Amino acid sequence: MKSMRKEVEARKGYFGTFGGSYVPEQLQPRLDELEAALSSAMGDDLFAMEFTRLLKEYVGRPSALTYCENISRNYGGGRFFLKREDLNHTGAHKINNTIGQALLAKRMGKKELIAETGAGMHGTATATVAALMGMKCTIYMGAVDVQRQAPNVLRMKALGAEVVSVKHGQQTLKEAVDAALEAYVMNPDTFYLLGSAVGPHPFPTMVRGFQRVIGGEAREQFLAREGKLPDHVVACVGGGSNAIGIFSAFLDDANVKIIGVEPAGRGLETKEHAATLMKGKPGIIHGFRTYVLTEDDGEPSPVYSISAGLDYPGVGPEHAHLMESGRASYVSVTDDEAVDAFQVLCRSEGIIPALESSHAVAHALKMLPALSKEETVLVNLSGRGDKDLDSVLPLLGLE
Ligand SMILES: Cc1ncc(COP(=O)(O)O)c(C=O)c1O
């Protein structure tokens, strides 16, 4: 597996046949400049030291590994653990990547960050690092998401960012990425701080690099506590950054089963889902080759999930490769199952999860009863759910 991954990475920006860079001519020099800056930063110990310092002193890393005793007991079967990215400053894994990329932007002499956001967690994390590093910040967000993730819009504004509400198409994450990419092409002085392990090379590799701290810590913490690795590692997959962040530390451990959870929305039998790996096919979106949900005319399909951070018609290219190579498996969870899991985690463990993360929790809850007492499941709890209370509480009759 190790040698296979090395070979994959040797083909610049490709994971098997996925990834690469399929962009307009005028954008490629910008990506080449980014790749050169990234490679120079990666060879610089001072860059790594500053990244690590900020993760510790500003983000509050390492994030906890939590054993969920009540759920493990109530569900019978296996034992259930959470990697607590919800405890990070700003409340999600997104901050790890924004710190890394903002340091890179600073090193490149850029003065303005632009970003897309769906759930608003990446937008908030970008606005946060822009304030920290004294940069201008513009966030593109679909108008539907501006409504359903209102608390995060207020946070971004408080932090000094301009939030541009994108009002075309479905007015969700895909359109936010379209608008941010367009602004990036138009303005050479900006740095596009992409929020997931998607986009043309070098973004997927760079984002994984900044998020792999999740898996690195989780592996060490699990070994220290349990004296062995987890049997199952589970994470939700939107673009795939929290998932690849935790998966990357376990890919070479053949005994660890790796499971990504996609949003089945109102059901895979309807068109109202965003389960790209399960229902899509290979194609190109936003400048890279991956699985894509498409219409008959080849255009990206309208997608839907209750969770604003998961409704994207593409997926990170490394996940497409991990699925095709058989190293990871991908499943899906409906809106209703995610909302139920949200409530179970609140009521059983006193932890309010993001709706995105609730998808991963829901799949783990389905698995637990069938496992033996010795088996363990580790879920990446990618974020906290304060932002989702307005949409979830009415569904639970708790308005
Ligand atoms: C808390 C949380 N988890 C997961 C995601 C999905 O993104 P990714 O698949 O890149 O981790 C988001 C996206 O906004 C998020 O806010």
The ligand as a MOL file (V3000), in Angstrom:
LIG
                    3D

  0  0  0     0  0            999 V3000
M  V30 BEGIN CTAB
M  V30 COUNTS 16 16 0 0 0
M  V30 BEGIN ATOM
M  V30 1 C -18.3720 20.4930 10.6530 0
M  V30 2 C -18.1700 20.1030 9.2360 0
M  V30 3 N -17.8960 18.8060 8.9590 0
M  V30 4 C -17.7080 18.3880 7.6910 0
M  V30 5 C -17.8150 19.2640 6.6180 0
M  V30 6 C -17.6370 18.7240 5.2410 0
M  V30 7 O -16.4240 19.1130 4.6520 0
M  V30 8 P -15.2590 18.0840 4.4370 0
M  V30 9 O -15.8460 16.9080 3.7300 0
M  V30 10 O -14.2790 18.8250 3.5940 0
M  V30 11 O -14.6970 17.7210 5.7580 0
M  V30 12 C -18.1000 20.6200 6.8590 0
M  V30 13 C -18.1990 21.5650 5.7540 0
M  V30 14 O -18.5680 22.6890 5.8710 0
M  V30 15 C -18.2670 21.0450 8.2020 0
M  V30 16 O -18.5470 22.3170 8.5040 0
M  V30 END ATOM
M  V30 BEGIN BOND
M  V30 1 1 1 2
M  V30 2 1 2 3
M  V30 3 2 2 15
M  V30 4 2 3 4
M  V30 5 1 4 5
M  V30 6 1 5 6
M  V30 7 2 5 12
M  V30 8 1 6 7
M  V30 9 1 7 8
M  V30 10 2 8 9
M  V30 11 1 8 10
M  V30 12 1 8 11
M  V30 13 1 12 13
M  V30 14 1 12 15
M  V30 15 2 13 14
M  V30 16 1 15 16
M  V30 END BOND
M  V30 END CTAB
M  END
